[in-house]
Amino acid sequence: MKLLRVGPPGAERPAVLGPDGTAYDLSGRTREIDGDFLSRLDPAELAEAVARGELPVLDIAGQRLGAPVARPGKVVCVGLNYRDHAEEAGAAIPVEPVLFLKASNTVVGPEDEVLIPRGSTKTDYEIELGVVIGRTARYLESEQQAAACVAGYTISNDVTERAFQLERGGQWDKGKCCETFNPLGPYLVTPDELADPQALELKLWVNGELRQDGSTAQMIFPVLSVLRYISQFMVLEPGDVVTTGTPAGVTMGRPGTPFLQPGDVMELEVSGLGRQRQVLGKA
């Protein structure tokens, strides 16, 4: 199933897409696509409800899409998880996953404006596969247990200010947690529609120029391995989001390429997960 949230910020309506692309209103079943709903989600039962005509049709033409999960409790990110990206960043290939947190209020819709922060000189993009948690993950012992904790997958743009991240001291958070720095969506795609999260193509364009072109097959630490690993250090809860790293092609790794400027357009696409588009503005 493809889950989505439709409407203005703070007033999104939960919905599901049927096999023919028709949207159906879920507000009779849940107020939100959040951790509580995802912990109870049964994609097969929901598909049957659509097939039986139990859900009202929702006209989403021309409407804003919100992030497909509301108010994630936390966003856990994996850094340097593609060998080619680690190499372009001049970093050693990690022997264990590099983890950092991104503030949950960075999350915006897939076509919302992304704001270049005040004082920024090096705002950059990062296309990533995002994993939305549907069951509590605590000290997982196997990748099979990790798979049972996945509610679905989505696209994440881990927007980053490199000067804040790398040149201002301390940890990476200052470059990762600026407002609007995590567009998610357009959909949350449940695992029954995504046979292999390690066989997805990721592409990102800036102003029509292809900048990133990679595959989740190139990950150093695969998705389910990452979830098992994270669960040894913190509890992942329903509604949390895990972003799994970016392939090569970020501005930082392209000498002579200007960093993002107001008016630039980012477009992102992951096979099976849809497409995002953001225009850059000023904070």
N, C-alpha and C positions, 0 to 999 in steps of 0.2 A: 504494500500500500504506500501511497504518497500522501503524507500529512502536511498541512500548511495552515498558516494563520493569515487572515485577510482583513484589512481595514486600517484606519489611522492608528498611530502610536498610542498604546494604552487602551485601545478599544478594538483590538483584533478579534475576529470571529474564527473559531476552529473549524477546519474543513478537511475533507478527504477527497482525493481524485479517484473517480471510477476508471475502469479499463479504457473507456473511450475519451478520457480527458474531462468529462463532466465533473464539476465540483459539487459536493454534497455537504450540507450544513451539519456540524457535529454539536452545535450548542445545546441541543436537547439532551445530549449525553454527558457533556462536560463543559465547564466554563472556559477551560484553557487546555492547551497541549502543554502540560507541565509534568513535574515528577510524579504527582499522584496519578494522573491519567496514564502516563507511560508505564507505571508499575502494574497497571491493570490491563494494559493493551493486549488484545488478542487479534492479530491481523486477519486470521481466518474468519473469526466471528464477524468482524467489521466488513469484510468482503461479502459475506452472506447477507448482511443487513443492506448493503448497497444493491446486491442482486435482487433481493426481495422488494426493493422499492420502499424501504422503511425510513429513509433519510430524505429530507427535502432538498431539492436542487438549489444551489447557491450561485447567483450570477457574480462572477469575479472579474468580468471584463473591465479593464481600465482601473481596477482597484489596486491599492498598494498591498504588497506582501510584507508581512513582518517576518522576523526570524521564526523558523518552524518550531522552536521550543521556547516557552516563555520563562523568563527569569531563572536562568540556570544558576544553581547554587554556587558552582565554581566552574571555571574553564581551565583545564590542565593541558599544558602544551608540551610537545616534544621538540627539542631543538636539534639541529644537525643530524636529522634522521635519514638523509639521502647523501650518499658518498660524494656525489658531484657537487652538492651544495656546500658540504663541509670543506671540500677542496677549494671552491671559489671564495669561501670566507677565510681561507688561510688557517683553518682549525684542524686539529688532529681528529682522526676518525674515532668517535667515542667507543669505549669498550662496554659501557652501560648507557641506557637512555639518559639524555640530558633533559631534566624537567624544570619547568617554570610555570607560574600561574599568570593568568591574564584576568583582569577584573571583569566580573560578570556584567557590569554595566557598560562595557565596551560593545556588547552585542547589539547589532542593529539589523534591519532588514536587508535583503539581497540587492535592492536597488536604492537604498537610502544614501544620502549624501555622506561622503567621508570628509571629515574636517582635518586639514593640515594644522597642527597645533601651533600656538604662538611661539616664536623663537625657533621654529623648525628650519633646518637646512637640508635634511636628508631623509625625508619621508619615503618609505619603500613599500612594496607589496610582497605577499607570499601566498600563493594558492596552496591549500591544504585539504586533505580529507578529514572531515570532522566526524566523530563518533558520539552519538547521544546515548547515555546510559539509561537502561530501563529496569534494572534490578540492582540491589545493593551488591557492590563488589568489595569484598574484604578478605585479604589473605587468600586470594585465588590460587589454587594448586595446579591448574592446567589451562591450556588454551581452550579446551572444551567448556570449562566453567566460565571462562571469559566470554565465549560466544553467547552463552545463555544470558549474559548481562547486557547485551546490546539491544537497544530499542530500535536503532536505525542509524543511517548515515546521511551526511549533508556536506555541502561545500562551505569552507571557511576561508576568508581572506584575512590572514594574520598580518594586518597592516602594522608597520614598525617604523619608528623614527630612529635611524641608525646612530646619529650623533648622541641622542639621549641614551640610547642603549649601550653604546660602546665607549663614548668619550667623556661621559659625565660622572664616572665613578660608580661604585656599588654594583648591584645586580642589574639584570636586564629590564626590570619592571618599568623603569621610567620611559623606556622606548616602546613598551608593549601595551601600556594601560591607558593611553590617551583616549578621549571620548571618540566614539564611532569606529574604533580600530579593530572591530571584529564582525564584519558583515557575515551573516549565516543564511543559508537557504539556496534556492527557493523552497525546497521540500525536505522533509525528513522521510527517507526511503527505508522501509522496513527490510530486514535481512532476507525475507522470502523473495524479494524482488532483486536482490543483489547477491548473486551466487558466490562471487569471490572478491572480497575487498582488496586483494593483492593483484588485481588485473584491471585496474581502472586507469584511463588516460586523463592527465591533468594538463590544461592549457590556460594560459593567461596572456591577454593582449593589453597594451597601453596605446591608446590613440590608433588602434587598428594594427599595430605592430606586434607580432607574436614574440613574447619575451620568455615565457616558460612553456616547455613541452616535455613532460615526463610521464612516468608511470609509477603507480604504487608498487609494482613489482621490484622497483629499485630501492625500496626502503631497506635500511640497515636492520631495523627491528620491526618485524611485521605487526600489524594492528593488534591481533589477539595476544601476542607476546608483550606488547606495550601495556595493554590493559592488565594482564597478570602482574607485570612488574610494578606498575603504579599502585596496585592494591596492596603491595607489601609495605608501602610507606604512608598511604592515606586511604580512607574509605571513600569510594566512589558511590554516589547516591543517585537514584532516579532523577533525571533532568539535568545532571551534570553533562558537560561537553568535554571531550578530549580531542585536541587537534594533533595531527600525527606527523608534522614536519613538511618541508617544502623541497621540491627539486631545484636544480640549478636554474639560473637565469634572472635572479633578483638584480636590482640596479647596483647594489653593492659589488656584485661580481662582474659588472660590465663596465670596465674603465672607459671614461669619456661619455657615458650615458647620463643625462641629467636626471636627478631625482624628481619625484612627483611635484607638480605645480598646480595651483588652482586652475580649474577648467579641464585638466586631463581626465580621460575616461579609461577606467579599468573594466575589462570584461573577463570573466572566468567561466570555465566549463569543465565539468568532470563527467565522464561517460556514465550514463544511467542516473545522474543526479541533477541534471538541468544546467542552468546558466545564470550567472549574476552580471550586473552592470552597475558601476558606481561612478559618479562624477565627483571630482575633488573640489572642495570649497575651503574657506578660511574659518578658523575658530574665532 
